[in-house]
Amino acid sequence: MVDETDLGRRKALKLGGLTIAFLWSATSGTASAAISARRQPGDAAAAAADGNPPFAPNAFIRIDADGRVRLVMPNVEMGQGIYTGACMMLAEELDVGIDQIKVEHAPPNEELYSMPLLGGQITGGSTSTRGHWSVLREAGAVARVMLVTAAAERWHVDPSTCSVVRGVVSHPATKRSLGYGALAKAAGALPVPAQVTLKEAKDFTLIGKPLRRVDSADKVTGATQFGIDVKVPGMKIATVKACPTFGGKVVGINDKRTRAIPGVIDVLVLDSAVAVVGEHFWAAKQGLDALDIEWDLGDNAALTTSKLREALIDASHNGTPILGREAGKKPADGKLVQAVYQLPMLAHATMEPLNTTVWVQPNRCDIWVGTQVPTRCVAAAVTITGLSADKIELHNQYLGGGFGRRLETDSVEQALHFARKVTYPIKIIWTREEDIRHDIVRPMYHDRISALLDTDGRPVWYGDLITGGTVLGRWAPMAMAKNGLDSDTVECAAEVPYDIPNSKVEWVRHDMPEGLIVGWWRGVGPTHNLFVVESFMDELAHAAGKDPLEYRRALLQKNPRSLALLDLAAEKIGWSTQPLPARVGRGIALGEPFGSRVCVIVEVEATPQGEVKLRRAVVALDCGVAINPSSVEAQVQGGLLFGLSAALFNGITIKQGAIEQSNFHDYRSLRINETPLVELHRIESDQPPGGLGEVGTAIAAPALGNAIFAATGVRLRVLPVDRTQLVQNAAALDVVVSNNAAAAGAAEGEA
């Protein structure tokens, strides 16, 4: 099937069954336009700023006279492999190799690089590939048509008689050929075609192939520059300490010991934080450790996790619910099953701690940072420095992890304030402890979920009352629904894959105390909701006395795509054919987040001491067209392990108004020896690509929890995993061990 694309059509994009309204732009106060494969009003200025390349048909493609192809990339690379996927989409239609493309970070520019699924120059929500699928292919096709037309006009031949291989246009009949570089100037003078024909899938030469990432070699050799690697002539390095409590302030400092340390240059003070500047980081760090600071701990000095949880529970029972979705009506009869689930606050703990390099001069400001929101950073600089936006230059860098943390601008704003106090370029580096203790954490949640089962054990109604804070309400308030709903809080709970005729999902908004700001965390709403919904599906299967696999299978008869995933995962792990040893169990989780569909089965062993050992994980995935199967596999594996780490170990707790966790010793990740084999089995599909960066994280926790229940008989409704609860339920463990042993013996006898 040929994809005919009208390049005049650049409206809201609907992909994977998910339509996302444009978010409110912090820079302009108006809804942002979507990126386009055709020339836009601001493209000429952008090309001029880029040195006036001879061929710049749109915001993304630059072809220089030497034939070099440059991709100006709207999104940022933070380990998700988007630069490789984007190169593949562009190269496929441009008929070049991905090795012929050089990727460049796009400058902050909402007009040219606003993502259609997010309405801003934003990287997040697993939207990059989905948003680029049509646009970058169109951009490549437009450029190819113009270049071929330029060659055909020079040779006075029909363009349809020309062919292109690796950026060289040939006319076989006359044995003439010209490279893209030689054609660039002539092609740049041609009108942009109103319509192009994209390749059929059967003609793809790059898309769908497992190719090496374009950034791998430089990362291996250390050539890739992350924000923390930036070096500017005359630059000094600082590290910071903010008031440990939320909303606290600096009262005063004694810097006598600090200034005596060799290499210390200065001590800078803001209302709520201090920075020590040094010739190098170690001098700054030693100086900060020696600094005597008096804090006003503020109104939150007595705040604790238990108080936050109590307030959340109270809001769940006494707050005003906002309707997320209602289908049908609750029947009068049925077996009632109900449960309460609780999820903790979470930090991001990216590999690269937060850092920003800033140089504020009288008539300009330069910022070097890895950020998911470059235009928001520019807007912050305008406010803080008083300079106009054209005097602010942001140099975006590779990100050593984002996970939503670099959707925030707080560290950039802090660096700008400090930089205004000095005359030299200053690099502000947060220590790991500062990074975790002053994270903008994921909200905590409290769910009261229930269902009515008919006589066969099938759910005829289910309801979920979700209570928690809103990130969207702070981050993009104009994107909230008219009834006050934050759609992220109910995503993957309001609509489930299963055939349940009646449901009602509501949200009670409960914001944290002033000063405790909550933010996006990898997997956003689906990470929370899939844990609750898929854990509860297992509870329903247990209440109905049915196998969790067969129970889901019966409810997926009207959803063949997700049913196929369930069957594939069960087959690959040997659900019904491989008996398990004592204290070993398997757990299923199924979901449809971010325009993809995924089923995970995790196999765990629970020791008598309450330790959980991950033995194996099987993932069945339908992500639509897989641009690069290698990247798909890496993203699913990495995301799943990230989610399993959080479920097993992670939770942010508050004591005396401050975050208790500080580093990987008390906010830990899976270690290599703890990491299970992760098998990915992908169903080929011709549907548009779905998201991937957050899919594995979103589906990990419920599969783990269900596996622990299968191994121990203990249902964990609170995360992270409480090992003491597993030990205290030794009786339940013994029952399961006996049952598993009996089943294994029976199976051996039959064999």
C-alpha positions in Angstrom: 0.0 0.0 0.0 1.4 3.4 -1.0 1.3 6.1 1.5 0.3 9.3 -0.2 1.1 12.3 2.0 -0.2 15.8 1.5 2.5 18.0 2.8 -0.1 20.8 3.5 -1.6 18.6 6.2 0.2 19.5 9.4 -2.4 19.3 12.1 -2.8 17.3 15.3 -1.3 13.9 14.9 -3.0 10.7 15.9 -0.8 7.7 16.4 -1.3 4.4 18.0 -4.9 5.2 19.0 -3.7 8.0 21.2 -4.5 11.6 20.6 -2.6 14.2 22.7 -3.7 17.8 22.8 -1.1 20.4 22.3 0.4 21.5 25.6 0.7 25.1 26.7 4.0 26.6 25.6 6.0 28.2 28.4 7.8 30.4 26.0 4.9 32.0 24.0 1.8 31.4 26.1 0.1 30.0 23.1 -0.5 26.5 21.7 2.6 25.5 19.7 2.4 24.4 16.1 3.7 21.0 14.9 6.9 20.3 13.1 6.6 20.2 9.3 8.4 18.6 6.4 7.9 21.6 4.2 9.4 25.1 4.5 8.2 27.2 7.3 8.5 31.0 7.8 11.3 30.7 10.2 13.3 28.2 8.2 15.2 30.7 6.1 16.5 32.4 9.2 17.5 29.1 10.7 19.4 28.1 7.6 21.1 31.5 7.5 22.2 31.0 11.1 23.5 27.6 10.0 25.8 29.2 7.4 23.4 29.2 4.5 23.9 25.7 3.2 23.1 25.4 -0.5 20.2 23.0 0.2 17.9 23.4 3.2 14.5 22.3 2.0 13.1 22.2 5.5 14.0 22.5 9.2 15.7 19.2 9.4 17.9 18.7 6.3 21.0 20.5 5.4 23.1 19.3 2.4 26.4 21.0 1.9 28.3 21.5 -1.3 30.7 18.7 -0.3 27.8 16.3 -0.2 27.6 16.0 3.6 24.1 15.5 4.9 23.2 17.0 8.2 20.1 16.1 10.3 19.1 18.9 12.6 17.5 16.9 15.3 14.5 18.4 17.2 14.7 15.8 20.1 17.6 15.1 22.4 19.5 11.9 22.8 19.6 10.5 26.3 20.3 6.9 25.7 17.0 6.0 24.0 18.6 5.6 20.5 16.4 8.3 18.9 19.2 9.8 16.8 19.8 6.4 15.1 16.1 5.9 14.5 15.7 9.4 13.1 18.7 8.9 10.8 17.1 5.7 9.5 13.8 7.3 8.8 15.4 10.2 7.0 17.9 8.1 5.1 15.3 5.6 4.0 13.5 8.2 1.9 16.5 10.3 1.1 18.3 7.2 -0.3 21.5 7.7 1.6 23.3 5.5 4.2 23.0 6.4 7.9 26.8 6.6 7.9 26.4 9.6 5.5 24.4 11.6 8.0 25.8 13.8 10.7 23.3 14.6 13.5 23.3 18.0 15.1 21.3 19.2 18.1 18.5 21.6 17.0 18.6 25.1 18.5 15.7 26.1 20.7 12.9 27.0 18.2 9.3 26.2 18.9 8.2 27.4 15.4 10.4 24.8 13.7 10.9 22.0 16.1 7.7 21.7 18.2 6.8 18.0 18.6 3.3 17.3 17.3 2.4 14.9 20.1 3.5 17.3 22.8 3.1 20.7 21.3 6.5 22.0 22.3 10.2 21.4 21.6 10.1 18.6 24.2 11.6 15.1 24.4 9.5 12.8 26.6 6.5 10.5 26.8 7.9 8.0 24.3 6.7 10.4 21.5 9.9 10.9 19.5 9.6 8.1 17.0 5.8 8.4 16.9 6.0 12.1 16.1 8.8 11.7 13.5 7.4 8.6 11.6 5.6 10.7 9.0 7.6 13.9 9.3 11.1 12.7 8.8 10.2 10.3 6.1 8.4 13.1 4.3 11.3 15.4 4.8 13.6 12.9 3.2 11.2 12.2 0.3 10.8 15.9 -0.3 14.6 16.4 -0.5 15.1 13.4 -2.7 12.5 14.6 -5.2 14.0 18.0 -5.4 17.6 16.7 -5.9 16.5 14.2 -8.6 14.5 17.0 -10.3 17.6 19.2 -10.3 19.6 16.4 -11.9 16.9 15.6 -14.5 16.6 19.3 -15.5 20.4 19.5 -16.0 20.3 16.4 -18.2 17.0 17.2 -19.8 15.5 13.8 -18.9 12.4 12.6 -17.2 13.0 12.4 -13.4 11.3 9.0 -13.4 14.2 7.6 -15.4 16.7 8.5 -12.7 17.7 6.4 -9.7 19.5 7.2 -6.4 22.0 5.1 -4.5 23.8 6.4 -1.4 23.3 10.1 -2.4 24.3 9.7 -6.0 21.7 10.4 -8.7 22.2 8.4 -11.8 20.6 8.2 -15.3 21.3 4.7 -16.4 20.4 5.2 -20.1 23.1 7.9 -20.6 25.4 6.7 -17.8 25.5 10.0 -16.1 25.6 10.6 -12.4 25.9 13.4 -9.9 26.2 13.4 -6.1 23.9 15.3 -3.9 26.6 17.9 -3.1 26.9 18.9 -6.8 23.1 19.2 -7.1 22.5 21.0 -3.8 22.5 24.6 -5.0 20.3 23.9 -8.0 17.9 21.8 -5.9 17.7 24.6 -3.3 16.3 26.9 -6.0 13.4 24.6 -6.8 9.9 24.8 -5.4 9.0 22.3 -2.7 6.7 19.6 -4.1 3.2 19.7 -2.7 2.9 16.0 -2.5 5.3 13.1 -2.4 4.9 9.3 -2.4 6.6 7.5 0.4 8.1 4.0 0.0 6.1 0.9 0.6 7.3 -1.3 3.5 8.4 -4.0 1.1 10.9 -1.5 -0.5 12.5 -0.5 2.8 16.3 -1.0 2.8 17.0 0.4 6.2 13.8 0.6 8.3 13.4 -2.8 10.1 17.1 -3.7 9.9 19.1 -4.2 13.2 21.7 -1.5 12.7 24.4 -0.2 15.0 23.7 3.1 16.7 25.2 6.2 15.2 26.5 7.4 18.5 28.0 4.1 19.8 31.6 4.5 18.5 32.0 8.0 20.1 30.5 6.9 23.4 32.9 3.9 23.5 36.0 6.1 22.8 34.8 8.9 25.1 34.4 11.4 22.3 30.8 12.1 23.0 30.3 15.4 24.9 27.7 15.3 27.7 26.8 18.4 29.7 29.2 17.5 32.4 32.1 17.3 29.9 31.7 20.9 28.7 34.9 23.0 28.8 34.8 26.8 28.2 38.0 29.0 28.2 38.2 30.7 31.6 35.6 28.4 33.2 35.5 27.8 36.9 33.7 24.9 38.6 31.2 25.0 41.4 29.2 22.6 43.4 26.1 23.5 45.4 24.1 22.7 48.6 20.5 23.7 48.9 18.5 23.8 52.2 17.8 20.2 53.1 14.1 20.9 53.8 11.5 21.8 51.2 11.1 25.5 51.1 13.9 26.2 53.6 16.2 29.2 53.4 19.8 30.3 54.1 20.2 32.3 57.3 23.9 32.8 57.2 27.3 31.2 56.5 30.8 31.1 58.0 33.3 30.6 55.1 36.6 31.1 56.9 37.6 27.4 56.7 36.3 27.1 53.1 38.4 30.1 51.8 41.5 28.6 53.4 41.3 25.5 51.1 43.7 25.7 48.1 41.9 26.1 44.8 38.8 27.7 46.3 37.9 30.9 44.5 34.6 32.2 45.9 31.5 31.4 47.9 28.1 32.4 46.4 24.9 32.6 48.3 21.2 32.5 47.1 18.1 32.6 49.3 17.9 28.8 49.6 21.3 27.5 48.4 25.1 28.2 48.5 27.8 27.4 45.9 31.5 27.1 46.4 33.6 27.9 43.3 36.9 26.3 42.7 39.6 25.9 40.1 38.5 22.3 39.9 35.7 20.2 41.2 37.6 18.7 44.1 38.5 22.1 45.5 34.9 23.2 45.3 33.7 20.0 46.9 36.2 20.2 49.8 35.3 23.8 50.2 31.6 23.1 50.4 32.1 20.3 52.9 34.1 22.8 55.1 31.4 25.5 54.9 29.4 26.3 58.0 25.8 27.0 57.0 22.9 28.1 59.2 19.5 27.1 57.7 16.0 28.2 58.4 14.3 24.9 57.9 10.9 26.5 57.3 7.3 25.3 57.6 8.1 21.8 56.4 10.7 21.0 59.1 8.4 18.4 60.8 7.2 16.8 57.5 7.4 13.0 57.3 6.4 10.3 54.8 3.8 9.0 57.3 2.2 12.5 57.5 2.1 12.7 53.7 0.6 9.3 53.4 -2.1 10.0 56.1 -3.1 13.2 54.2 -3.3 11.2 51.0 -5.5 8.6 52.6 -7.7 11.3 54.1 -8.1 12.9 50.6 -9.0 9.6 49.1 -12.0 9.3 51.5 -13.0 12.9 51.8 -11.8 14.6 48.6 -13.9 15.4 45.6 -13.4 12.8 42.8 -13.0 14.0 39.2 -14.4 11.6 36.6 -11.8 10.1 34.3 -14.0 7.7 32.4 -17.3 5.9 33.0 -18.7 3.1 30.8 -22.1 1.6 31.6 -23.4 1.3 35.1 -22.4 -0.6 38.2 -24.6 -3.8 38.5 -26.6 -4.4 41.7 -25.3 -8.0 42.0 -22.0 -9.7 41.9 -19.1 -10.9 44.1 -17.3 -7.8 45.4 -13.5 -7.9 45.3 -11.6 -4.8 46.5 -8.1 -3.8 47.4 -5.9 -0.8 48.3 -2.6 -0.1 46.6 0.0 2.4 47.6 3.0 3.6 45.6 5.9 5.7 46.8 7.6 8.9 45.7 10.5 8.1 43.3 13.7 9.9 42.3 15.2 9.8 38.9 18.9 9.0 39.7 20.2 9.5 36.2 23.7 8.3 35.5 24.8 11.9 34.8 24.0 14.2 37.8 22.5 17.5 37.1 24.9 20.2 35.8 24.8 23.5 33.9 27.5 25.7 32.5 26.5 29.4 32.2 28.3 32.5 31.1 26.4 35.7 31.7 27.9 38.8 30.0 26.4 42.3 29.7 24.9 41.7 26.3 24.5 37.9 26.0 24.1 34.7 27.9 25.4 31.3 26.9 24.1 28.1 28.5 25.6 24.6 27.9 23.3 21.9 29.3 21.7 18.7 28.4 17.9 19.3 28.6 14.7 17.8 27.4 13.1 21.3 27.2 15.5 23.8 25.5 13.0 26.5 24.9 11.8 26.4 28.5 15.5 27.0 29.5 15.7 30.0 27.2 12.5 31.4 28.7 14.0 31.0 32.2 17.1 32.8 31.1 15.1 35.7 29.7 13.3 36.1 33.0 16.4 35.8 35.2 18.9 37.8 33.2 16.6 40.4 31.7 18.1 39.8 28.3 15.9 39.3 25.2 15.6 35.7 23.8 17.9 36.6 20.8 20.7 37.3 23.3 20.4 33.9 24.9 22.2 31.0 23.2 21.6 27.5 24.5 24.1 24.8 23.4 22.3 21.5 24.0 24.4 18.5 24.8 24.0 14.7 25.0 22.1 13.7 28.2 23.4 11.0 30.5 19.9 9.9 31.2 16.7 11.9 31.6 13.7 9.8 32.8 11.8 13.0 33.1 14.2 14.8 35.4 15.5 17.0 32.6 12.0 18.1 31.7 12.5 20.5 34.6 14.5 23.7 34.5 15.2 24.2 38.3 18.9 23.4 38.1 19.3 25.7 35.1 17.6 28.5 36.9 19.8 28.0 39.9 22.9 28.1 37.8 21.7 31.3 36.1 21.3 33.0 39.4 24.7 32.0 40.5 26.3 32.9 37.2 24.9 36.5 37.5 27.1 36.9 40.5 30.4 36.3 38.7 32.1 37.5 35.5 33.5 34.2 34.3 31.9 31.1 32.8 30.8 28.8 35.6 30.0 25.1 35.6 27.6 24.1 38.4 27.7 20.4 39.2 25.3 18.8 41.6 26.8 15.9 43.6 25.0 12.6 43.6 23.7 13.4 47.1 22.4 16.8 46.0 20.8 15.3 42.9 18.8 12.7 44.8 18.0 14.9 47.9 16.7 17.7 45.7 15.1 15.7 43.0 11.6 16.7 41.7 10.1 13.4 42.7 7.3 11.3 41.2 4.1 11.7 43.2 3.0 9.1 45.7 -0.4 7.4 45.0 -3.2 5.8 46.8 -5.7 3.6 44.9 -8.9 2.0 46.1 -9.8 -0.4 43.4 -12.8 -2.8 43.3 -14.7 -5.1 40.9 -17.9 -7.2 40.8 -17.6 -10.7 39.5 -20.4 -12.8 37.9 -21.0 -16.4 38.7 -18.3 -17.5 36.3 -15.8 -15.1 38.0 -15.7 -12.6 35.1 -15.6 -9.0 36.0 -18.9 -7.2 35.1 -17.7 -3.9 36.6 -14.6 -2.4 37.9 -13.8 0.9 39.6 -10.6 2.6 40.5 -10.4 5.7 42.7 -7.0 7.2 42.2 -5.6 9.8 44.7 -2.4 11.7 44.1 -0.8 14.9 43.0 -0.8 16.4 39.5 2.4 17.1 37.5 0.5 18.4 34.5 -1.4 20.9 36.6 2.0 22.6 37.4 3.9 21.8 34.2 1.3 22.6 31.6 -1.9 23.8 33.4 -3.7 24.7 30.2 -3.6 21.1 29.1 -5.8 20.0 32.0 -9.3 18.9 31.1 -12.3 21.3 31.6 -13.4 19.3 34.6 -10.0 19.6 36.1 -8.8 16.1 35.1 -5.1 15.4 34.7 -5.4 12.7 32.0 -2.0 11.3 32.9 -3.2 10.2 36.3 -5.8 7.8 34.8 -3.9 6.6 31.7 -4.0 2.8 31.4 -6.6 2.6 34.1 -9.5 4.4 32.4 -9.2 2.1 29.4 -8.0 -1.5 29.8 -7.4 -4.2 27.2 -10.0 -6.5 28.7 -13.7 -7.0 27.9 -15.2 -5.5 31.0 -18.6 -4.0 30.2 -18.9 -1.5 33.0 -16.3 0.7 34.7 -15.7 3.9 36.5 -12.3 5.5 37.0 -12.0 8.7 39.1 -9.2 10.8 40.4 -8.9 12.9 43.6 -6.4 15.6 43.3 -4.2 16.0 46.3 -1.2 18.3 46.0 1.9 18.0 48.1 2.7 20.7 50.7 4.2 23.9 49.3 7.9 23.4 48.4 7.5 19.7 47.7 7.3 19.8 43.9 6.4 16.6 42.0 7.5 15.8 38.4 7.4 13.4 35.5 9.0 10.0 36.1 9.8 7.4 33.5 6.6 5.7 32.3 4.5 8.5 33.9 0.8 7.6 34.6 1.0 4.1 33.1 3.8 3.0 35.5 1.5 3.7 38.4 -1.7 2.5 36.9 -0.5 -0.7 35.3 0.9 -1.9 38.6 -2.5 -1.4 40.2 -4.7 -2.7 37.4 -2.6 -5.7 36.4 -1.9 -6.7 40.1 -5.7 -6.5 40.7 -6.4 -8.6 37.6 -4.3 -11.3 39.3 -6.4 -10.9 42.4 -9.6 -11.3 40.4 -8.2 -14.5 38.9 -7.4 -15.8 42.3 -10.8 -14.8 43.7 -12.4 -16.7 40.7 -10.2 -19.7 41.3 -8.7 -19.5 37.9 -5.2 -19.6 36.3 -4.1 -16.0 35.7 -3.2 -16.7 32.1 -6.5 -18.4 31.3 -8.4 -15.7 33.1 -6.8 -12.9 31.0 -7.2 -15.0 27.8 -11.0 -15.2 28.3 -11.2 -11.5 28.7 -9.1 -10.8 25.5 -11.3 -12.5 23.0 -12.3 -9.2 21.5 -8.7 -7.9 21.5 -6.8 -10.2 19.1 -3.6 -8.1 19.0 -3.1 -8.2 22.8 -4.3 -11.8 23.0 -1.6 -12.8 20.5 1.0 -11.2 22.9 -0.3 -13.1 25.9 -0.2 -16.4 24.0 3.3 -15.7 22.7 4.7 -14.8 26.1 3.1 -17.9 27.7 4.5 -20.1 25.0 8.0 -18.8 25.2 8.2 -19.1 29.0 6.5 -22.5 29.0 3.7 -21.4 31.2 1.8 -24.7 31.1 4.6 -27.1 30.2 7.4 -26.4 32.6 6.7 -27.2 36.3 8.5 -24.9 38.7 10.6 -25.8 41.7 9.7 -24.8 45.3 9.5 -21.1 46.1 9.6 -20.1 42.4 6.7 -18.4 40.7 5.7 -16.6 37.5 3.7 -13.4 37.1 2.0 -11.9 34.1 1.4 -8.3 33.2 -0.3 -7.0 30.1 -0.7 -3.4 28.9 -1.2 -1.0 26.0 0.9 2.0 27.0 2.3 4.7 24.7 0.8 3.4 21.5 2.5 -0.1 21.9 1.2 -3.4 23.3 3.3 -5.5 25.7 3.0 -8.6 27.8 5.7 -9.6 30.3 6.1 -12.8 32.3 8.6 -12.6 35.1 10.0 -15.7 36.9 11.3 -15.2 40.5 12.5 -17.2 43.4 11.7 -16.1 47.0 14.1 -17.3 49.6 13.1 -18.1 53.2 14.9 -15.0 54.2 12.6 -12.8 52.1 15.0 -12.1 49.3 13.6 -12.0 45.7 15.8 -13.4 43.0 15.0 -12.6 39.4 15.4 -15.7 37.3 14.0 -14.9 33.9 11.8 -12.4 32.1 10.0 -13.0 28.8 8.6 -10.0 26.9 6.2 -10.2 24.0 5.9 -6.9 22.1 3.8 -5.3 19.4 5.2 -1.9 18.8 4.0 -1.4 15.3 6.8 -0.9 12.7 10.1 -1.5 14.4 12.5 1.1 13.0 15.6 -0.5 14.4 15.0 -3.9 16.1 18.3 -3.6 17.9 17.2 -0.4 19.6 13.8 -1.9 20.3 15.4 -4.8 22.1 17.8 -2.5 24.1 15.0 -0.1 25.1 12.7 -2.9 26.3 15.5 -4.6 28.2 16.7 -1.4 29.8 13.3 -0.1 30.6 12.2 -3.4 32.2 15.3 -3.5 34.4 14.8 0.1 35.4 11.2 -0.7 36.4 12.2 -3.9 38.3 14.9 -1.9 40.2 12.3 0.6 41.3 9.8 -2.0 42.3 12.4 -4.0 44.3 14.4 -1.3 46.0 13.3 2.3 45.4 11.2 4.7 47.4 11.8 8.3 48.5 11.0 8.9 52.1 10.9 12.1 54.1 12.1 12.7 57.6 12.2 16.1 59.4 11.2 17.8 56.1 14.1 16.3 54.1 14.6 13.4 51.7 16.4 10.6 53.5 18.0 8.9 50.5 21.3 10.3 49.1 23.1 7.8 46.9 23.1 4.3 45.4 23.7 2.7 48.7 20.1 3.6 49.8 18.5 4.3 46.4 19.9 1.3 44.6 19.6 -0.3 41.2 19.9 -3.9 40.1 23.5 -5.1 39.9 24.8 -7.3 37.1 24.7 -10.4 39.2 21.0 -9.7 40.1 19.9 -9.0 36.5 17.8 -11.7 34.9 17.9 -13.0 31.3 15.4 -10.8 29.4 14.0 -12.4 26.2 12.2 -10.2 23.7 9.8 -11.7 21.2 8.4 -9.2 18.8 5.3 -9.6 16.6 5.8 -8.0 13.2 3.3 -5.3 12.4 2.5 -2.8 9.7 0.9 -0.4 12.2 2.6 3.0 12.9 5.4 2.8 15.4 4.5 2.9 19.1 6.6 4.3 21.9 9.3 2.3 23.5 11.4 4.3 26.0 8.9 3.9 28.8 7.0 0.7 27.9 9.3 -1.7 29.7 9.4 0.4 32.9 5.6 0.8 32.9 4.9 -3.0 32.8 7.7 -4.2 35.1 6.3 -3.9 38.6 3.0 -5.8 38.2 4.7 -8.8 36.6 7.1 -8.8 39.5 4.4 -8.5 42.1 2.3 -11.3 40.5 5.3 -13.5 40.3 6.1 -13.0 44.0 2.5 -13.9 44.8 2.8 -17.1 42.7 6.0 -18.0 44.6 4.9 -17.1 48.1 1.1 -16.6 48.3 1.9 -13.1 49.6 0.1 -10.2 47.8 2.2 -7.1 47.9 0.1 -4.0 47.4 2.7 -1.5 48.5 6.0 -0.7 46.7 8.9 -1.2 47.0 8.9 -4.9 47.9 8.8 -5.4 51.6 11.0 -8.3 52.4 10.0 -8.4 56.1 6.4 -9.0 55.0 7.6 -12.1 53.0 9.5 -13.4 56.0 6.6 -12.8 58.3 4.3 -14.7 56.1 6.3 -17.9 56.5 3.2 -20.0 56.8 2.0 -18.9 53.4 5.4 -19.7 52.0 5.3 -23.2 53.4 1.9 -23.8 51.9 3.0 -22.7 48.4 6.2 -24.8 48.7 4.2 -27.9 49.6 1.7 -27.3 46.7 4.5 -26.7 44.2 6.3 -29.8 45.4 3.2 -31.9 45.0 2.5 -30.5 41.5 6.1 -31.2 40.4 5.9 -34.7 41.7 2.6 -35.3 39.9 4.0 -34.0 36.7 7.1 -36.2 37.0 4.9 -39.2 37.7 2.9 -38.6 34.5 6.0 -38.2 32.5 
